Amino acid sequence: MKIKQLFTFSAALLLLAALFIPAPAQETATDEAPAAEPTETADVPEPPRFDPPPGAKKLPKPDEVWVDGAKKIVYVDGYVSLREGYLEMFACLVGTKEHESVVAVHSSAATVHAALISIGAKPGKPVEYSPKFKPPTGDRIEVDVQWLDQKGKVHTTKAQDWVLDARTKKPLKTDWVFAGSGFYTDPATGKKYYMAEAGDFICVSNFAEATLDLPIESSQSTDGLLFIANPDKVPELGTPIRLVLSVKKPEDKAKSR
């Protein structure tokens, strides 16, 4: 299997410790910075950006991930990568599967896996196909999406509203589960790598490598894909988005059945 990005699990676990290490104080500049020279693009407005989520702890760069330990929420920033067409993913990693994923996120999958564990989410098992189909298991995860319009206003919706059943044209109703992906051992070095780094982050087709997957049978074959993007709901390509991930409460699970 081809892994586009390799990220050791031990590195992901170190991020959990980072949640409890205070950031170093910033040094005060002693000299005033020189004024910027005017340029031809100086009057071009910057695209809108999210403010850091209040009360949440920022994980180390380059991952754009925050954890709110008190509220048990994980935030992951990204952008809209697809508005129309068949889907295998709802969310992939930047530089992987944007051609078949509604959004792409600025994070490794292992970082989000570790962050979910830090808020109490329990991973289960990925999908199995042999000797017979077994759906993925794990805690059910609420996936909300925030997005910014051109004026910087924040909008919020359920991730399912951006995904349609290709047959009925109705929004996805199923919750994602924390399947937890798996590990690839490099035979040359013996190092283990988190398999979802190939892009299989939040899937709508079943993949054994998925971090989050649907607990239903959903084909990954090109002629059998079950879901499409919802062009009436998904904003313009490149729109900044923020995923808001939390463990579904027992009463919420009962309502979603």
VENHU-V921912 format. One record per helix or strand of 3 or more residues. SS is the DSSP state (a for helix, b for strand). FROM is the first residue (numbers start at 1). LEN is the number of residues. If there is no record, write none. Layout:
ss & from & len
SS & FROM & LEN
SS & FROM & LEN
This chain:
ss & from & len
a & 9 & 10
b & 65 & 4
b & 73 & 8
b & 89 & 5
a & 98 & 3
b & 101 & 5
a & 109 & 10
b & 140 & 9
b & 154 & 5
a & 159 & 4
b & 163 & 3
b & 176 & 3
b & 183 & 3
b & 192 & 3
a & 195 & 4
b & 212 & 3
a & 222 & 3
b & 227 & 3
b & 240 & 8
a & 250 & 7
